Amino acid sequence: MTKLNITGVKPGSTSLKLTAGTVTKNVPVTVKSRNLLSYGPAEGNGLTATVNSDGSLHITGTASKQWAGVAWMFPCPVQGNVTLRTPTSITGLSVNVKFLDAKGGLLGSQLVSGKSAAVPANTVSLRFEILSTEATPTLKDGDIRVQLESGDTGHDWMRPDNTSLRGGGAVN
């Protein structure tokens, strides 16, 4: 049996037209984003996150203290190696992803921007956090693009498939 691999350039729905002899079949195809994050509106610890029309996050406010901010928790979509990148960032804020077990316990160490790591065994969910790094937090008002993807190599930023997940406050 022959295997056919198709890589989509943009997320969305389309169809694939297959012809064998005189038989033609249209097969529906859904292209998913390579960005594995899920996020949406969030508010907590003095910061507010909203989703821009392009899928990036707009962050406003002043964090209540260092290592406080906003977070989103969602099911872990992959196993293997993952890479976290922040093509656009906001000075004074850091991003990380934490790997959680079925009881919400931390597995391994957190993944920070610019790094790759293996998803630990028994990972059930991920917690994506945007936290203030400043000892005395200052007002933020900017856009940020963050991407978590499979593998050890970063690619151009893509909007995540889910940008409607409600988030909340986070303290590290």
Backbone hydrogen bonds in HBPLUS format (Angstrom, degrees):
<---DONOR---> <-ACCEPTOR-->    atom                        ^
c    i                          cat <-CA-CA->   ^        H-A-AA   ^      H-
h    n   atom  resd res      DA  || num        DHA   H-A  angle D-A-AA Bond
n    s   type  num  typ     dist DA aas  dist angle  dist       angle   num
A0012-GLY N   A0031-VAL O   2.93 MM  19  5.20 156.6  1.98 138.1 139.9     1
A0031-VAL N   A0012-GLY O   2.75 MM  19  5.20 167.2  1.77 169.8 166.9     2
A0014-THR N   A0029-VAL O   2.90 MM  15  5.32 160.0  1.94 160.6 165.0     3
A0029-VAL N   A0014-THR O   2.86 MM  15  5.32 171.4  1.87 141.4 139.7     4
A0016-LEU N   A0027-VAL O   2.76 MM  11  5.06 156.9  1.81 141.9 149.3     5
A0027-VAL N   A0016-LEU O   2.82 MM  11  5.06 165.4  1.84 145.1 149.5     6
A0018-LEU N   A0025-LYS O   2.80 MM   7  5.23 177.6  1.81 161.9 161.4     7
A0025-LYS N   A0018-LEU O   2.76 MM   7  5.23 161.0  1.80 156.0 162.7     8
A0020-ALA N   A0023-VAL O   2.84 MM   3  5.35 161.6  1.87 158.9 164.5     9
A0023-VAL N   A0020-ALA O   3.11 MM   3  5.35 162.0  2.14 129.8 128.2    10
A0036-LEU N   A0148-LEU O   2.68 MM 112  5.33 170.6  1.69 164.9 164.0    11
A0039-TYR N   A0162-ASN O   3.13 MM 123  6.41 160.5  2.17 148.7 150.6    12
A0165-LEU N   A0039-TYR O   3.31 MM 126  4.81 143.5  2.45 108.6 102.3    13
A0167-GLY N   A0041-PRO O   2.91 MM 126  6.13 162.9  1.94 149.7 151.7    14
A0042-ALA N   A0049-ALA O   3.00 MM   7  5.01 154.7  2.07 137.2 139.1    15
A0049-ALA N   A0042-ALA O   2.75 MM   7  5.01 170.1  1.76 150.2 151.9    16
A0044-GLY N   A0047-LEU O   2.97 MM   3  5.52 160.8  2.01 159.4 164.4    17
A0047-LEU N   A0044-GLY O   3.03 MM   3  5.52 165.1  2.06 125.7 125.8    18
A0064-SER N   A0045-ASN O   2.72 MM  19  5.10 141.0  1.87 136.1 137.9    19
A0048-THR N   A0060-THR O   2.84 MM  12  5.30 154.3  1.91 155.8 159.9    20
A0060-THR N   A0048-THR O   2.95 MM  12  5.30 157.5  2.00 150.2 157.5    21
A0050-THR N   A0058-HIS O   2.98 MM   8  5.21 153.4  2.05 142.8 151.4    22
A0058-HIS N   A0050-THR O   2.78 MM   8  5.21 167.6  1.80 154.8 158.3    23
A0052-ASN N   A0056-SER O   2.84 MM   4  5.37 164.0  1.86 155.4 160.0    24
A0055-GLY N   A0052-ASN O   2.92 MM   3  5.25 161.6  1.96 114.6 120.5    25
A0057-LEU N   A0144-ILE O   3.00 MM  87  5.27 166.5  2.02 163.7 159.9    26
A0144-ILE N   A0057-LEU O   2.78 MM  87  5.27 152.6  1.86 152.5 161.0    27
A0059-ILE N   A0142-GLY O   2.76 MM  83  5.52 162.7  1.79 172.0 173.2    28
A0142-GLY N   A0059-ILE O   2.98 MM  83  5.52 154.2  2.05 151.1 158.1    29
A0061-GLY N   A0140-LYS O   2.95 MM  79  5.28 124.8  2.26 157.7 147.0    30
A0140-LYS N   A0061-GLY O   2.77 MM  79  5.28 153.3  1.84 135.7 144.3    31
A0067-TRP N   A0132-SER O   2.74 MM  65  5.06 161.9  1.77 146.4 150.0    32
A0172-ASN N   A0067-TRP O   2.82 MM 105  5.36 170.5  1.82 166.5 169.8    33
A0132-SER N   A0068-ALA O   3.01 MM  64  5.72 161.5  2.04 140.9 143.1    34
A0069-GLY N   A0170-ALA O   2.79 MM 101  5.15 150.8  1.88 155.0 156.2    35
A0170-ALA N   A0069-GLY O   2.84 MM 101  5.15 146.6  1.95 128.1 126.0    36
A0070-VAL N   A0130-ILE O   3.01 MM  60  5.46 147.5  2.12 154.0 156.9    37
A0130-ILE N   A0070-VAL O   2.89 MM  60  5.46 163.0  1.92 161.8 163.9    38
A0071-ALA N   A0168-GLY O   2.79 MM  97  5.55 149.0  1.88 152.3 158.2    39
A0168-GLY N   A0071-ALA O   2.96 MM  97  5.55 155.5  2.03 153.5 161.4    40
A0072-TRP N   A0128-PHE O   2.88 MM  56  5.26 145.8  2.00 144.4 155.6    41
A0128-PHE N   A0072-TRP O   2.83 MM  56  5.26 153.3  1.90 161.0 163.3    42
A0074-PHE N   A0126-LEU O   3.02 MM  52  5.55 154.2  2.09 152.0 160.1    43
A0126-LEU N   A0074-PHE O   2.79 MM  52  5.55 163.8  1.82 168.4 171.8    44
A0076-CYS N   A0124-VAL O   2.92 MM  48  5.52 174.5  1.93 126.9 126.8    45
A0119-VAL N   A0080-GLY O   2.80 MM  39  5.55 168.5  1.81 148.1 150.3    46
A0151-GLY N   A0081-ASN O   2.75 MM  70  4.96 156.9  1.80 133.0 128.1    47
A0082-VAL N   A0117-ALA O   2.82 MM  35  5.62 155.4  1.88 157.6 163.4    48
A0117-ALA N   A0082-VAL O   2.92 MM  35  5.62 151.2  2.00 155.1 164.6    49
A0083-THR N   A0149-GLU O   2.82 MM  66  5.41 153.0  1.89 153.7 163.0    50
A0149-GLU N   A0083-THR O   2.95 MM  66  5.41 156.6  2.00 148.5 155.8    51
A0084-LEU N   A0115-LYS O   3.06 MM  31  5.92 165.1  2.09 172.4 173.2    52
A0114-GLY N   A0084-LEU O   2.65 MM  30  5.79 153.0  1.72 146.8 153.4    53
A0085-ARG N   A0147-GLN O   2.79 MM  62  5.23 160.5  1.83 153.5 160.3    54
A0147-GLN N   A0085-ARG O   2.79 MM  62  5.23 163.2  1.82 156.3 158.3    55
A0145-ARG N   A0088-THR O   3.11 MM  57  5.12 160.6  2.15 126.7 131.6    56
A0093-LEU N   A0090-ILE O   3.05 MM   3  5.75 149.9  2.14 147.8 146.9    57
A0133-THR N   A0092-GLY O   2.82 MM  41  5.25 166.1  1.84 137.7 140.4    58
A0094-SER N   A0131-LEU O   2.75 MM  37  5.34 159.6  1.79 155.7 162.6    59
A0131-LEU N   A0094-SER O   2.91 MM  37  5.34 153.7  1.98 148.6 156.1    60
A0096-ASN N   A0129-GLU O   3.08 MM  33  5.40 148.4  2.18 144.1 149.2    61
A0129-GLU N   A0096-ASN O   2.92 MM  33  5.40 168.6  1.94 156.5 159.8    62
A0097-VAL N   A0111-LEU O   2.88 MM  14  5.11 149.8  1.98 142.1 151.9    63
A0111-LEU N   A0097-VAL O   2.80 MM  14  5.11 173.9  1.81 157.9 158.5    64
A0098-LYS N   A0127-ARG O   2.86 MM  29  5.04 156.4  1.92 137.3 145.1    65
A0127-ARG N   A0098-LYS O   2.95 MM  29  5.04 150.1  2.04 142.1 148.8    66
A0107-LEU N   A0099-PHE O   2.78 MM   8  5.38 159.7  1.82 157.0 155.3    67
A0100-LEU N   A0125-SER O   2.89 MM  25  5.22 165.1  1.91 164.2 159.3    68
A0124-VAL N   A0100-LEU O   2.80 MM  24  5.98 167.5  1.82 160.3 163.9    69
A0125-SER N   A0100-LEU O   3.24 MM  25  5.22 167.7  2.26 135.5 139.1    70
A0101-ASP N   A0105-GLY O   2.86 MM   4  5.31 151.4  1.95 144.6 153.8    71
A0104-GLY N   A0101-ASP O   2.97 MM   3  5.21 164.4  1.99 114.7 118.6    72
A0115-LYS N   A0112-VAL O   3.19 MM   3  5.90 141.3  2.35 145.1 146.0    73
A0123-THR N   A0120-PRO O   3.25 MM   3  5.82 137.8  2.44 138.7 136.2    74
